[in-house]
Amino acid sequence: MKQNYKKTYLPLISKWQYLVAILLFFSLNTYAQGSKTITGKVIDETSQPLPGVTVKIKGSNLGTSTDANGVYTIQAKPSDILAFSLLGSITKEIPVNDQAKINITLVSDNQNLKDVVVIGYGTANKKDLTGAVTSVKSEEFNQGVLVNPAQLLQGKVAGLNVTKSGDPNAKPSTILRGPSTLREGAAQEPFYVIDGVPGASIDLLAPADIENIDILKDASSTAIYGSRAANGVIIVTTKRSKSGQSRLNYSGYAAVEKVSKKYDMLSAPELRQYLADNKQTLNAVDDDGSDTNWQSLLERTGYSQNHNLSYGGAGQTSDYGASVNYLDNKGILKNTSLKRTIVRAFLNEKFFNDRLKLGLTITNSNSKSSDVYQSQALPNMLFYLPTVNPFNTDGSYKENYNRTGSGTRNPLSIVDNNVIDNLNNKTLINGMAQVNIIDGLRFTASVSSQRDQNNYSTYLNSQSGLARGVNGQAQKIDVLNKSQVLEGYFNYDKTFGKHSLKLLGGYSWQEDRTNDGFGVTTQNFSNDNLGYNNLFLSNPSLLSQIAFNNAPISTLRLISYYGRVQYNYSEKYLFQASLRDDGSSAFGKNNRWGLFPAVSAGWRIIGEDFMQSVPVISDLKLRAGYGVSGNSLGFDAFSSLLIYGTLSGSNKFLNNGSISNAIGPVRNENPDLKWESTATTNIGLDFGLFRNRITGSLDFYVKQTSDLIYDRYEVSTTQFFLPTITANVGKIKNTGVEFSLNATVFQTDSFRWTTSPNIAHNKNVVETLSDDFYKIAAIQTAQLGGKGQSGNFSQLVQPGYALGTFNLWNYAGKNAAGVSTYINAAGQTIATQPLTTDAKIAGNAQPKLIYGWGNSFSYKNWDFNFLVRGVLGNKILNATKASLNNPADAKLQNIPTFTLGESFNDINAYLISDRFLESGSYLRLDNATLGYTLKPKTPAIKAIRLYVTANNLFVITKYSGLDPEINIGGLTPGIDNNNYYPKTRTFSFGASASF
């Protein structure tokens, strides 16, 4: 039976095989008669060939794949549609029609994220945005030695001005759409949100771990963050694993930094000759025959390295990842450095058929910074006489404390005999739970805890000229700051017909506890061996020699309710409205709560039928919005309360035979104190041309801040304990225009050039400083000091003028004797030092234009990009140059070569006047990078990229100081006054690899 089965079955199978083969032959022959050969090449978004791409005829099993060069060949009919697919990329379908060659670009999944913008408690498609939002992706970030993520955005965002010195330990100043407060520090900075955690420290992140940064500019976008969003919101999204992929990445660089420019000071022979020409001689103690270049002694070549290793993966229900980053940046000023290690890990898991998602992210940043007393070292580096040796014959540092003038401390001694160390440890733990309740409705809950531990230590040893005769002085300050945030919110997304609706409703609770610690200063150590490491070994002889840090613990709470609605009709008519109700313990009991509304609308003109007749325009959208956001950053929990403490000048008193601290009121109560409010009107236009080969946006805004907070309003002591009070009174207005463009200038199979210029204009003006109760005409600021000028101010805040307005003496040239002259208030020319009432308005530090221009080129495996950025129309007060320009004191301090053109008799040469007010405009080639990508023909290695980067290659400017990139933040922007850490020029070599 079995044998018969075989005999009858096998022939039957053979007959069917023959029949199928004949039918397949005829079908293929018939198909081939109507088909033609299609060839082409598939590349990625960087113009690199993509091997292994599946090319299929849609609706059939016929297909092929690309070779190692991304080339394919297939037979297809004109009516067919070719489908191109690759794991990790977006499938693309192309009709054949009459084409014989079809080249395409496949876009990776993460490239699709370019159309998604994080807007706070949710996301939105870029085409649906109604507010002013700019997104910068990781591939667009600046490269080089960057110690703070804000530097990634320099020159990239219209209206965002980021300035940074060469100091590795200094944070950059970040101002968005002009200054809008009279307060300094955090009050002028944008509000940061990291992976949904509001107020998280940006220093927690390594640049290599950031996927994209979204900058929310106008109040219609920022008002959802209420009382902390007046200066804009910067939302940072970190890198995550992608479904179905595992990854292992390394990136790192080694860099060398040099001072880009030094002050041209006189050498010792030049100084001696100058004095001899003017019949002057140095004191014997100030001239030992040496020729010392103090700048060369204190400055050095800085070396830096950075390494980042990350891995991760994702499956159907989970994704995970971890990374470690190490940075070692040795500053170009001796004994300044920053070492930092950042460790980050995350895990997300889905349950119950993706109904529940749980996530946990832990980030830790541990850094050690070393610094010097820059306010002493940098000026003395310039002023100190070059005619003396740094050391005595016994090896001790040579000093002459009896010398008057500005250069009275040996700068090398300042650097070597005084230690400043700061250990900082930040930890952020964020847990998240997301529940998909029903289709379109989900609830998200997140809990985060951030700890910021600072251990600040200094030691001025027994040889220090900054602590003479005290046998060593040590200080330790240990402070813990903690922030806890609880968020819970619902998102509802529903599309029905032509209508699309998104709803948001949520609650937020935050508690910040700061200054939990202590600080003490003591002195008189038997030796310097232990430095600041054991304060018990000090031997203070008096109680006054022990000083405790006065920084009381404070707890601040913020409770918020918020909601938002987004409506889209027919992909053409867009509407958004939001409202946040904030309650803060920092403000007066009469103003604990504040409402922050916003409304905006958009019209996607490109969706209208009449736009079909304008094929050159591929996208066009008009936006308009109005909203109110607040500024409560930089406030402590006691801002509105009556505070008791120790007044200056009355620290101790005898209390029943014991010495006690004097206690009395140090701050008046103001129950009406509240946050500053910024109302912004924004009108914008987004456009695309030639199938979005050119895209851009144009925005016009009016940003008016009211209820400005100032802490020096004068009040009567018959009503208040103290003569000044902190109150809300003034108004500041910023009006501006921003324009940005992205264009693919040229593109072929092997070459691509894209360019991205942006430019912004902002006009800043103080509208008022007074109301019916609080009266103030102007606020004098920028007390720079200097010989005979300790009571002078160089700037003022006054209605009708911008923040940073200079108020200076009016220089009138030299008289016949070579002495500097000035025009006084009466219009007379005088050759004596003017009075403070002789000062006049002389321009301001606010730039009229801020611009950046990025370009990217790729040719086969090569890539090259560069960024040019700069500012126009601002003024810088070169107070450093003024103080150095002192010919009459050349026996006491060094002078620059500039002073050789001055008369030795000019006793007024150093006076700060509008003579030293210079143009701050500049154009800088900020960075340039050349890279080469290797793609080994092995599945274990995806790509290896080698690159070289140069930062600050050159700067074009008329400014005569070290560098025109002066800090534009704070209440006294645009001032170069003896403490400017030199800008550096950096060259780095790096590599990145993906496995």
NUDO-660531 format. One record per residue (C-alpha): residue in one letter; y, z, x. Coordinates in steps of 0.02 Angstrom, whole numbers, plus 50000, padded with zeros to 5 digits. Example, Ala and Ser with C-alpha at 12.3 -4.5 7.8 and 13.67 -1.06 7.14 Angstrom:
2
A497755039050615
S499475035750684
//
This chain:
995
M500005000050000
K501165004650138
Q500764988850230
N501074977950076
Y502754986550052
K503304981450224
K502784963750201
T503704961350038
Y505294971750077
L505774965350248
P505824947050199
L506874951950050
I508134960750164
S508194945650276
K508564934150130
W510014945250075
Q510674945650253
Y510654926950263
L511524925550094
V512904937850145
A513144929050311
I513314912150224
L514574919050097
L515574927750234
F515614911850337
F516264901550191
S517554914950144
L518194916250321
N518224897450338
T519194896250175
Y520394910250231
A520614902250401
Q521104885750324
G522614894250241
S523024906250382
K523934905150548
T524004914850710
I525264929050713
T525714937250877
G526924950950922
K527304967051012
V527434984850949
I528614997051035
D529205014851003
E530995020650973
T531305021051161
S530745002851180
Q529115007751265
P527544997651219
L526305006351103
P524455003151138
G523125006951008
V524175002850854
T523104997250709
V523694980650634
K522864976850467
I523104964550327
K523564975350179
G522214975850046
S520824969850161
N519744975950303
L520354962650422
G521314969350569
T521534971750755
S522434983550874
T523754982051010
D523264981351193
A523954991651337
N525584981751331
G525794984151143
V525344965751109
Y524244960050964
T523574943850888
I522954941750710
Q522574928050583
A523584929650423
K524244919450277
P526094918350231
S525744928550075
D524964942850174
I525764959350220
L525414966750391
A525234985650400
F525564994050568
S524925011950589
L524715024650727
L524325043150721
G525965052750736
S527035037950680
I527665031450515
T526665016750446
K527695000950430
E527304985850318
I527994968450356
P527774952650247
V527164937850350
N528084923850256
D528424909550378
Q528474920450534
A527364916550682
K527954931050790
I528234948450722
N528904961950838
I529154979250766
T529694996750815
L528635011250755
V529575027350725
S528725043950762
D528575057350630
N529875068050714
Q531065053250713
N530945054050524
L531745071250538
K533365062550584
D533605059750399
V533345078250359
V534735090950387
V534595109850378
I535995116050265
G535585134550247
Y534115141350147
G533475123550128
T533615105650185
A534395089750121
N534185071350156
K535635065150259
K536075052050129
D536245065849998
L537475076750096
T539155080150016
G539875091050156
A540375088350337
V538775090950437
T538335084250609
S536565084250677
V536095083350861
K534265080450905
S533385086251063
E533345068851139
E535245068451125
F535565085051213
N536535086051375
Q535495088251531
G535795098051690
V535945116251738
L536335124051569
V536295142951549
N536805143351365
P536205131951223
A538015128951168
Q538195118051323
L536935105951246
L538315100851124
Q539755097951245
G540565081351201
K539265077551066
V540115083750906
A541805078150843
G542965093150827
L541875105050930
N542685110551093
V541505119251215
T542215125051383
K541255133351525
S541695138651702
G540475138351847
D540055156751823
P538185158251781
N538505174451686
A539985168751581
K539695162651404
P540525146451352
S541995146651234
T541585137351073
I542955132550951
L542635121750797
R544095113250709
G545415123750796
P545725142650807
S545975151850643
T546135170150688
L547205182050791
R545655191150851
E544605187051003
G542765186651050
A541495183950911
A542905181950784
Q543285164550854
E541495158650876
P540405149250751
F539045158950660
Y537285155550725
V535705154250621
I534045152050713
D532535146550612
G533305154250457
V533795170850539
P535675173450513
G536645180950658
A535235178950785
S535795178150966
I535865160451036
D535435167751207
L533655170551144
L533245152151157
A532825140751301
P533555123251279
A531815115651298
D531225125151142
I532555117951027
E532105103350913
N533815100150835
I535485108350800
D536455105850638
I538315109750639
L539065114150469
K540935111150481
D541785112550313
A541775126850188
S540805116750058
S539365117650183
T539675134750260
A540165145250108
I538325148950074
Y538475160850224
G540005169350149
S541045181450251
R540405175850421
A540605157050411
A542475153450429
N542245146350605
G540815135050555
V538935137750558
I537745131550693
I535945130750632
V534615129550767
T532855123550730
T531525126550862
K530065115250902
R528485116450798
S526775108650808
K526425092850710
S524945090850594
G523375084150677
Q524065085450852
S523835097050999
R525085097351140
L525375104351313
N527085101051389
Y527935105451551
S529725102551601
G530685108851750
Y532025105251876
A532725110852042
A534585109452069
V535925111652199
E537705116552153
K539285115052256
V541095119452222
S541895103752153
K543635108352216
K544425121752324
Y546195127952339
D547075119952486
M547665135652575
L548445136452749
S547325139352898
A547825152853022
P548645140553145
E549595132353002
L550215149152938
R550755154753111
Q551685138353135
Y552535139852966
L553145157253006
A553715151953179
D554685137353105
N555585150052997
K555845162553139
Q554575174753068
T553085183553146
L551585193053081
N551335211453113
A550125214253255
V548875222753139
D548855206953031
D548505194653171
D547015197153285
G546935178753336
S545635174153205
D545575159053091
T544615164652937
N544255153552788
W543975166352652
Q543445153452522
S542045147552636
L541485165452665
L541385169852480
E540795153152411
R539095145752447
T537915132052396
G537035137652238
Y535205133852206
S534425134152034
Q532725131251959
N532085130551782
H530305129251718
N529675127851539
L527855127451487
S527355125851305
Y525795122351206
G525355121151023
G524325113050890
A524145110850703
G522735108150582
Q522585106450396
T523065124550359
S523875131550515
D525035127950658
Y525375138250813
G526265137350978
A526925147051126
S528105144051270
V528785152551423
N530415148151511
Y531025154251680
L532795151451744
D533475156451914
N535285151651937
K536165157352095
G538035155652073
I539165147552200
L540105163952223
K539155175652338
N538135189452251
T538265181352079
S536655175651996
L535655175051836
K533775176651818
R533025175051645
T531295173951569
I531055168951387
V529365170351300
R529115163651125
A527595162351010
F527335157750829
L525915156250703
N525945149250527
E524455149550411
K524175142650235
F523065150350102
F522475146949924
N522575127949932
D524275128750019
R525005139949885
L525405153650010
K526105151450184
L526295165950306
G527225164550470
L527645175450618
T528795171450764
I529125182650914
T530425178751046
N530895189351197
S532245185951325
N532335196551482
S533775193251600
K534555200951755
S536305196051803
S537205200751963
D539085199651976
V540585204752080
Y542285211552034
Q542985194152005
S544715200251954
Q544875207352131
A543795195452235
L544465178752174
P546335182352196
N546075190752365
M545015176052421
L546605165652410
F547955178252454
Y547135187352600
L547845182552769
P546765170152868
T547395177653031
V546215192553028
N544355194053058
P543285200352914
F542555213853027
N543115226753152
T542275227553321
D541095241253255
G540505230053114
S541475238452976
Y542565228252861
K544345226152922
E545635232452799
N547505235752800
Y547855246252647
N549655248752701
R550055230352679
T551035226452522
G550975210252424
S549555202552328
G548185201052459
T547855219252499
R545945219852494
N544695211552610
P543835199452488
L542185199752583
S542175218652572
I542475217452384
V540945206452366
D539785215652485
N540235233752453
N540245233552263
V538735229952155
I538705225051970
D536995222851890
N536585220351708
L534835220551635
N534735213351460
N533205212751351
K533275204151181
T531825203551059
L531795194550893
I530325196550774
N530355186150616
G529035186550479
M529015174450334
A528035172450172
Q528215157250060
V527395155649890
N527265139449790
I527325147049617
I527245131149514
D527585113049553
G529345112349625
L529655131149624
R529395141549781
F529915158749837
T530285162950019
A530415180350091
S530855183850272
V531065199650373
S531815199650547
S532205212750676
Q533245209850831
R533405222250974
D534695220151112
Q534505232451255
N535855232451390
N535745242351552
Y537395240251645
S537485247751819
T538815247651955
Y538975255452125
L540525255552233
N539915261852400
S540755273252525
Q541565258452614
S542275250752455
G544135247552451
L544065248852262
A543515267152266
R544305274252422
G543905291752479
V542645296052343
N541055293452447
G540295281252324
Q540545279152138
A539155275052016
Q539155270251833
K537705268351712
I537875262251533
D536305260451427
V536585253751252
L535405247751117
N536005236650975
K534855233150828
S534985221150683
Q533805220250534
V533875206650403
L532935204950239
E533065188650142
G532255183249979
Y532655167149888
F531975154549762
N532055135649783
Y531745124249635
D531625105449660
K531355093749513
T531505075049489
F531475067549315
G531895049349294
K533515045649384
H533955063949395
S533595075149544
L533975093649538
K533875107149673
L534225125349635
L534375140149753
G534555158549713
G534375172849835
Y534745190249900
S535125196050077
W535215213250157
Q535735216350336
E536015231950441
D536765231750616
R536695247550720
T537705246150881
N538145256751034
D536595267651023
G536635274651199
F537735282651329
G538785279051482
V539325289951627
T540295287751788
T540145299651935
Q540515300252121
N540315308452292
F538595304052357
S537915309952524
N537415292052567
D537335274652491
N535455272152501
L535035274152317
G536595266252244
Y536665268952057
N534825273452042
N534965292452041
L536585299651972
F535905317151995
L536265315552181
S538135314252152
N539225329152195
P540815328552091
S541975342752134
L542995341851974
L542555339051792
S543795324751787
Q542715315351913
I541365313351780
A541875301151644
F540835297451491
N540895280751404
N541815281551238
A540805269951125
P540215278850967
I538675273450872
S539055263550715
T538045256450572
L538655241650472
R537815234950315
L538005218550225
I537275214850052
S537395197549976
Y536925187549822
Y537015168749831
G536605153049735
R536755134249749
V536475119049640
Q536245101149703
Y536195086749581
N535855068449614
Y535945054849484
S535195037849520
E535355040449709
K537205036549687
Y538145051349615
L537985067849707
F538585085149664
Q538415102149749
A539105119349710
S538765136249787
L539335154149767
R539045169249877
D539515187249839
D539635197749997
G539795216550008
S540185224250178
S540355242350235
A541595237050369
F543045234650251
G544135245550142
K543435254249990
N544585243649880
N543915227349951
R542075229749984
W541545214049890
G542145196149901
L541685179749818
F541525163649919
P541395148149809
A541185129949859
V541055113449768
S540815095749832
A540365078549769
G539815062049841
W539765043949786
R538485032649870
I539485016749847
I538115006749931
G537025009549777
E538205000249662
D537774982549610
F539394975149676
M538914980349853
Q537484967749852
S538764954249885
V539314962950047
P537734961950154
V538654967050313
I538824984750242
S537144993450239
D537735010850193
L539325017950117
K539645035250047
L541225044349998
R541235063450007
A542475076749950
G542335095549948
Y543255111849936
G542665129349978
V543105146550040
S542215155650180
G542615171850269
N542765179250443
S542115196950467
L541365194150639
G541885205550780
F542215220850671
D541475238050691
A540965249250548
F542525260050561
S543845246450550
S544615252650387
L544375271350410
L545435285550477
I544665288550649
Y544825303850758
G544635302750945
T545475306451110
L547215299351134
S547685292351303
G548695304651406
S547975320051320
N546155319851369
K545855338551397
F546555355251339
L546155373651361
N545185379851208
N544815398751208
G544655398351397
S543615382351400
I544175364751440
S543915353651287
N544255335651241
A545855333251142
I545465326050971
G546675318050851
P546925302550742
V546735286350840
R546675274050694
N547535273950525
E546545271650366
N546775255550267
P545745255450105
D546355237750068
L545715229850230
K544605214650198
W543945199150284
E544985184150330
S544735169850207
T544725151550256
A544915138350121
T544445120750176
T544725104150091
N543695090050167
I543655071550125
G542395060950217
L541705043350227
D539975039050295
F539585020850331
G538285009350404
L538474991250459
F537264977350502
R535704986050433
N536325002550504
R536404995750678
I538125003750675
T538345020350584
G539775032550581
S540815045050486
L542655048550460
D543275065650401
F544975072550355
Y545165091250328
V546435104650290
K545865122050341
Q546985136450291
T546575154250340
S547425168350247
D547335187350258
L547405186550448
I546935203150526
Y548095210550657
D547975228350725
R549775231350777
Y550805231050618
E552145244450630
V552185257950496
S553155273750469
T552415289750539
T553065298750385
Q551735289550287
F550395287250420
F549725297150566
L550035283350692
P551445270450710
T550285255350695
I548955249750571
T547645236150552
A548035225150402
N547805207950320
V549435198250318
G549625181550408
K549115163550379
I548555149750498
K548315131550455
N547275118250543
T547405100050491
G546345086750572
V545425070250576
E543705067150652
F542845050750689
S541105047850759
L540095032050786
N538305027750834
A537895009950878
T536474999850951
V537494987751054
F536074977351122
Q534194977351095
T532764966251152
D530924969051182
S531264977151350
F533104982451349
R534134993551235
W535915000251243
T536585013151119
T538305020951121
S539005036251029
P540875039351041
N541765053150946
I543565058750937
A544485072450844
H546295077250815
N546815094650758
K548525101950725
N548635120850726
V550105130650657
V550435148950617
E551205148950443
T551675167250423
L551415184450499
S552295195150368
D552275199950186
D553315211350077
F552685227150161
Y552185222450339
K553555213950437
I553375205650606
A554385190950676
A553235186450821
I551845193250930
Q552085192351118
T550495188951216
A549895184051391
Q550635197851498
L550145190451666
G551075202251781
G551505197851959
K552895203352075
G554335209551967
Q553575202051808
S552465216051742
G553425217051577
N553485198451545
F552475188851416
S552065170351435
Q551525166051259
L551995170951083
V551255169550910
Q552645164350792
P552725155750622
G552975137150640
Y552055136050806
A550255134450864
L549205148250938
G549395147351125
T551245142551120
F552075145551288
N553715155051298
L554365153051475
W555905152851583
N556705135651595
Y556635129251776
A558175119251830
G557695113852006
K558335119752175
N560115123352225
A560905118452391
A560115133352477
G558385128252417
V558245142552294
S557435139752124
T558655140251980
Y558445142851793
I559405140051633
N559765156151542
A559975159151355
A561835155051368
G561455138051445
Q562045143051619
T561115138651779
I560715154351878
A559865157352046
T559275174852006
Q557775180851910
P558095177451724
L557975190351587
T556555190951461
T557785184851329
D558045168851429
A556285162451390
K556105146751283
I554715137951189
A553855125851309
G552335117651227
N550625124551184
A548825125151242
Q548045116451092
P547405098851131
K547965084651019
L546345075151046
I544575080151094
Y543365066151132
G541635062251197
W540735045951234
G538875045351263
N537895030051317
S536035027451334
F535135012851417
S533275009051428
Y532414995151521
K530524994951515
N530035011851590
W531785015851654
D533115025451560
F534915029551604
N536215039251506
F537915046551539
L539245056451448
V541125055351466
R542165068651381
G543905075851388
V545475081651299
L547245075051280
G548935082751244
N548705100951292
K549655111551418
I548995123451551
L550025137151631
N549545136951815
A549995155051849
T548835154751999
K549925141652082
A551495151252037
S550885167452115
L550275158652273
N551935149752293
N552825164052380
P553585158152545
A554605173952574
D553005184352575
A552035173152694
K551975187652818
L550975197652691
Q549885184752604
N549285167152628
I550125152352545
P549495135052491
T549985118752574
F551045115652419
T552235129252479
L552595120152641
G553815109752540
E554745125352483
S556195133652568
F555775150052653
N557355156752573
D556725153452397
I556505171152334
N556175164452157
A554815151852199
Y553405162552128
L554205166251960
I553155160251814
S554165146951724
D553925130151640
R553915122751816
F552085127951821
L551675121851647
E550595106551677
S549675093551577
G547905099151537
S547275081851490
Y545725075951579
L544305063551575
R542685069551650
L541075060551689
D540135075751631
N538345070751664
A537295055751711
T535395054751711
L534215041751780
G532395043151730
Y530735034151747
T529255036651630
L527465034651683
K526115032051552
P524445033651640
K522995024551561
T522075040451524
P522005049751358
A522255066551445
I524045062451499
K525255055651371
A526755053151484
I527595059351642
R529465057351664
L530415059551826
Y532295060451827
V533845064551927
T535415071751846
A537175073951911
N538435085051821
N540315084551839
L540305068951946
F542185066751938
V543695071651835
I545295061751810
T546775073251779
K548545077051832
Y548205095651833
S548445102652009
G547325118051988
L545475119252021
D544955111751855
P545815107851689
E544365114451585
I545215131051552
N544595143051419
I545385137751254
G544705152651156
G545495169451121
L547285173851085
T547925167451254
P547155150151279
G547615138251418
I548065150551556
D547435149251736
N547855166151812
N546975170451976
N545275174151902
Y544545157051873
Y542765155251936
P542665138152022
K541915123551929
T540365116252011
R539615099152043
T537745099252017
F536325087952068
S534595091151999
F532885083352008
G531705086151863
A530055081551789
S529255082851617
A527465079751569
S526545078751402
F524675081451392
//
